[in-house]
């Protein structure tokens, strides 16, 4: 049925008069697309088997009520479906775009497991929320009553913004501190626009601002304001800084020009999409156009880098990973997309240095094989002696993952306990840290993880803050 509808829409598009005014044709195409998107969403939602044990829901970190909002979508009750989808998810339009559904809800769909192809849950979620924005169903943040208590949130990424939304709706005064000039964290500067359009992020931030959330941007805690000063100004604090310290490579010529960090490369590309002046991009340092690009790493950040390089017009793009495809940590869907776009993956390869003149000329690599499993059951890569060679490169992007910054040292707060990995030590239920009234969420607690987990942490921490403040009020009243 959906295929027949699609053919009808394509036929209508082809039959539109060619000489019609461009703006009118664009409007017609937009109308045809909306009709097709609606039909496709209803068709996919209608495929849900409404199984007794909703594995899609149990494998969603937010435990979204997926079967029910799919049923409502199939019935054409789109506003109700949207309201149900956002009841447990602060940013459904973002999760619908960037969640690795193949590893979460869709990958555990009963229909997928039976071999008939998954319900495209993420696409339906995206469609629902985009429709909600277009039709004005997304309600402003309007507290029923104002409260005097204030909460500071350090970090304007998904975890911090999710917490801000919950707290502001309950009437608390919320101030978000962030080091960047725009809020959003990795949603704004880390994820490419072809995966997450920046106007989608900005409209949520604008909604929070209009609802009374205060943003203090270009603010480095520990430099522009002390952590103790923030604690002194507010009744509670939520740390949501994320992890931005890039893992590095050693070996010959490791500091040569043309070897860059993934975060710098992606940030430059995203800044250009905003129309910012980016000298490092304009000079060619962080622009892949016409270059032989090698990306080192196998996670989602590496996939963002290779696909960005393709769009920038790179001469060639290779991704080097020290394990095989089956052991790659990034999304298999993203890997397949990258391959379709022209990225070449070189498996079981690890860098040991670089060749360089005035700038990098190649990556000296050693071939690997998978040996005995480690304690987690994952096979450890082993070097094949004498199997070294050079991968030619004009631009090398290091996408090896991220580590936490040393917050106790940066912030002069030795009482803030961290784990042996440097992440902030926090209770996994309440998100409380070792400091009274201070909570921590997202990657700074979990290590580099998914946006959806940060959203869940932010929502949970906000509830813990509300409980903490209620307890403080009770003590004061005695």
N, C-alpha and C positions, 0 to 999 in steps of 0.2 A: 504493500500500500504506500509506504513512504517513498519507495523508488518511483512509483507511478506519479506521486505528487511532485517529486523532484523533476521528473521529465516534463510535467505540465508547466512548472515554474521556468525551466530552461527554455521551453518553447515560447512562453510569453515574453521572456527577455529578448529572445532572438527576433520576435515579431515587432518589437518596438521600433517606430520610425527612426531611421538613422539620423535624419536631419533635425530631430527634435532638439530643443535647447539643452545644453549639457546639464544644467542644474536640474531640469525636469527629468532627464533620463536618470540621473543619479538618484533622484527621489523615487522614481519608479523601481529601480534596482533595489533600493533600500526596502521598499514595501514588499517586493518579491522575496527578498532575503528574510524579512521578519516572518512572512507567512510560512516559508519553508522551515525556519528555525522552530516555529511553534508546532508545525506538523511533526518534525523530527523529534522534538522533546516529548510530545504526547505519545508518539510511536514507541520511543525507547522506554518511557515511564510505564507504558502499558505492558511491556515485556516482563516487568518484575513479577516473580512468582508468588510474592507475599508469603514466603516460606515461614514455617513455624519458628525456626531459630534464625533470626536475621543476622547472619554472619557479617554482612556489610556494616551493620550498626555496631556490632561488638568489636569489629576491627578498626573502627573509626576512633581516633583518640578522643574526640569530642562526644562520641556516642550519639551522633545525630540520628534523629528518627527518620532514617532514609526510606524505609518501606511506605510509611504513611504519606510523606510528601511526594513520593513517586505516584502513589495512588491518586492523590489530589490533582497532580499534574495531568495524569491520564484522563481524569474526569473533567479537565478544563477549569478547575477551581484554583487558578494560579496565585491569586493573592493569599488564599489560605495556605497554599503550599509554601509560598515564600515565608509567611509568618512562622510557620512551623520549622522551616529550615534555619531561620535566623534565631530561633528561640534558644538554641544551644551553641550557636556559632556567631561570633561577633562580626566576622568578615567572610560570609559565604561566597561572595563574588571573587574573592582572592583565592580561597581554598579550591573553588571550582576550576580555577585556572592553573594553579601550581602544585596542588597536592599530588603526590605520587600515587594516584588511585590504583595503579597496577599492583602496588605493594600493600594497599590498604583495602578500601571498600570494594572496588571493582575486582581486585585479585581474589577476593573471598566470596564473590557473588556465586550463588548456587548454580545459576545458569552457566556461568563461566566454567565452574568445576565440572559440569556435566557435558562440556564440550560444544555448547551452542553459542558461545560468544557473550561476553558480559554486557549487562545493562550499562550504558555510558553515564554513570551517575554524576561524574564531574561536569560533563557538558550540560546535563539537565540543571544542575545546581547553578552553573554560570548563567544559563538562559533565564532561570527564575529570577535571580537577583538583578540582572541587567534589565529585565522587564519591570521589576519592582522600581528601580531607579527611574526608568522612562515614564512610568505611570504615577510617580509620586507616592508609592506605597511605603517607601523608606521614611520612617518617622524621625523628626528631629530629636536630639537628646534633650528631654525636658523633665527635670526632676520634679516630683510632686511637691517637694518643699526643700528649702535650702538648709544646710547644716553648717556649723562654724568650723568643724574640724577640717584640717587640710592634710593632703597626702602628696608627697613628692615621688615622682617616678623618674628614675635615671635611665634613660634610653627610650627612644621613640620608635623602636621596632615593633613587631607584631605582639610580643608579650606585654610590653609596656602600654601599647595602645589598647589592647584588650582589657587590661586592668583599668585604664583610664575611663573607658566606656562604662564598665560596670559601676565604678565608684561615682562617676559624675551623675549617672542615672539615679543613684541613691542620694544625691544632694550634697556630696562632699566637694570641697574645694580641691581641685587637682591641678598640679603644676608638673609638666614634663620637661626635663632637662635633657638636651641632646647635643653632641659635639658637632653635628652637621648643620648645614644651612637650611635644610629641609627635613621635615619629620618623615618617618617611614622606615628608617634603618635599611636593612638589606632589601626590603620591599621597594624602596626608592632607588638605591644605588647599587645593590648587589645582584638583583635579578633582571635579566634583559627585558626590554620593552616588548619584544615579540612573544614573550611568555606572559608577561604581566604589564599591560598598558599603564603608563604612569598616571593618566587621568583617572583611572579606577582607584588608585591609591590616594591621589590628591582629594577626590571627592569625599572619601571617608575621613581624612584629616580635617577637611573643611567642616564636615558635619560635627566633629568633636570640638573644633574651635567655636563654631556657632553655638554649640551647647554649653560653652563656658570653660572648657579645658584650656589652661594657659600653657603655651609652649615657650620655653627659653632655649633658643637655638644658638649655634656657634658657641656653645658653653662646654668647656672641658672641665669636668669635676676633678679637683685636685690642683687645677691651675687657675681657672677663672673664678671658681668658688670652691671652698673646702667642703668635704663630706660632712664634717662636724657642723658647719654653718647650715647645710641643708637639713640635717637632723634637728638643729635648733629652731629652724623656721617652721617645721612641719610636725604634725602629730604622729606620722608614720612614714616610712620610706619603702619603696619597692625598687630593687636593683634589677634592671632588665637591659644590661649593656650589650649582651651578645658576646661573641668571641671574634676578635679581629686580628689577633697576632698570627701572622702566616708562618706555617712551617717552612723551613728553608732547606736548601741543598748545599752540600760542600763539594770539594773536588777542584781540579784545575780550572781556572778562568770562571769560577762561579759568580764573580761580581762583574763580569764583562757587560758592556752596553748591549742592550737588546734582550737581556734576561730580566723579566719583570714578574711582579706578583699578580696573581689573578684578581685580587681585590682592587688593585690600582687600575688594571686593564678594564674591568667591568665598570668601575666607578667613572672612569673617563668616558666610556661609551655612553653610559646613562646620562652623564652631564651634558654631552653633546645633544642628546635627544631632547633635553630641556632648553636648548639654545644657549647654554653657558659657553663662555670662553674657556677653552681647555688647552693651554699652551703645550702640554705634553702630547696631546693628541694631534694638534695642528702641526707640530714639528715632525710628526711621524713616529715618535717614540712609542706611543700607545695606540697606533693605528696599524691594522694588519693589511691594509690595501697593497696588493702587488707583492706580498712577502710570502716566503715559505715559513709557515707557522708550525711550531711543535708545542703541544700542550702536554704537560707531565702531570698525570693524576687520573683517577678513575671514578671520582664522585660526581655529584650533581653540578658542583662548581666547574669542574672540567668540561662537562657537557655544555654549560652556559658559555664557556670561553670558546670552544670549538665552533659552536653554532653562530656566535657573534662574529668570529673571524671570517666565516663563510659569507656572512652578510656584508662585511666590510670590503669584500672583494679580494681576499687573500689568493695568492697564486696556488697554494696548496695548504692543506691542514691535516696534520697527523696528531693522533692522541696516543701517547705511550703509557702503558700500564704494566705493572710488574707481575700481576696475576693473569688468569685467563678470563674470558667473557663471563663464565658462570660465577666467578668469584668477585666480579666488579661490584662495588658498593652503590654506584649510581643507578638510576632508573633504567630498566631495560627498554622501556618505551622511548626515553630520551636518546638512548644509544641508537636505536633503530631510526629515529628521526634524523639524527646526525649523519648516519650512514647514507640515508636517502638524499641528504643535502650535499654529499660529496666528501665527508670526512673519512679519512683512512685510519683504522684502529690497528695498532701494532701491539699485540699481546705478549706477555712474558718478557718484558723488556724493562730494564732499570737503568737510570742515568748514573754514570760514575765521574762525569766531568764534562767539560766543554772545550771546543776548539774555537779560537778567536784570534783576530788581528786587532783592528781598531774597534771592532764589535764582534758579537758572537757570529760564528760561521757554521757551527754544528753542535750536536749533542753526542758525546762519546757514551755509547750504551753497551751494556753487557746483557746477553741473553740469559734467561732464567728457566727453571723448571719447578714444578710444584712438588715439594717433598712431603714429609710426614706432617699430619695435622698437629696444630698447636693445642693449647689447653681448651680453647673454645671449639675445637673440631675443625677449624679452618686450616687448610694446607698452607704451609709456609714456603715462600719462594726461595729457591737455592740457585746460586750462580753456576752457570755452565762455563767452566774455565776455557779460555782461549777462543771464546765466541764473541769477542768485542767487535764493534764497528761504529761508524759515524753516521748519524742522521743529519742531513744538511738542514740548516735553519737560519733565517734572518731575524726571527722573533721567537723567543722561548717564553712560554707562560707557565709559571709554577702554580699548579692547582693541587697542592698536597694536603689541603685541609687547614684548619685554624685551631689555635690554642688560646686559652684565656690570658689576658694581661694580669699582672700582679697587682690586683686592686688594693690589698692592704698596704703595699708600698706606695703605689701611685696616690692613694687617698690619705695616707698617713693614719690608717686605722688598723692597728695591729690586733684589735679585738675582734675583727671580722675574720672568722675562721674559714680556711679553705681546705680542700681535699689534697691528697698527694699529687693530683693532676693539675692543681691550681684553680679548679672551679670552686665557686662559693659553696660552702657546706650549708645545706638547707634541708629542713624536714620535707620528706617527699609528699606529705599530705597537706600540711599547713603552709609550707614554703618559708617558714620562719628560720632566720639565721641565728647566729650566736649573739647578736645584738638585739636588745629588746626593742620592739616596734619596727624592726628592719626585716624585710622579706626579699627573696630573690627568685627569679623565674627565668625560664628559657635556657638558651645555650650557655649562659654564664654558670648555670647549675648542671645542665645535662651534658655539656660539651656540644660541639656542632651537631645540630639535629634538625628536625622539620619545623616549618612554620606552624603547622597545626598543633604540635606539641607546645610551642610557645604560647599560642592562643589559649590552649587549655590551662597552662600554668598561670597565665595572667588572670584569667577568670577566677580560678581557684584562690589565688593569692588575694585578690580583691575581696572575696568573701571572708578570708581569714583576717584581713585588715578591719573589715566591718565588725567582726566578732571581737577583735582586740580593742577597738575603740569603744564598743559597747561595754566591755569589761572595765575599761578605764573609767567610763562614766559611772558605772555602778560603784566602783571603789570611791570615786570622788563624792558620790551622794551619801555615802555612809557616815 
